[in-house]
Amino acid sequence: MPNIALELGKQSASFGVKSAYGEQEDVDGVRLVPVALTWSGFGGGSDEAGNGGGGGGGYAVPLGAYIRRGDDLRFEPNVVAFLAVAIPFVWVAGRALSRVIRALKK
């Protein structure tokens, strides 16, 4: 049985920038390059009898796109994705901060 960690390492070597920046698209003379925040994790193991397994997963949040019209290049954010991530984050951070302040008052 091949070493699972080495196999996962070989497969994940191509992730990196390719997963954060999408392929360039040309739409009506405008060039678009999508941008995302990505992360992934992998794990694996085996026992003395040679039984093993592994797995992994990943997640991507679309941040926006670089848009080029002629000589003009700018980044346009994806507001919907930002709100979908920011609202739960702010709620959890606020709850944690309120509990820390409450604990420090005691």
Helices and strands as residue ranges (DSSP letters): H 4-12, H 16-20, E 25-27, E 30-46, E 52-69, E 72-77, H 79-105
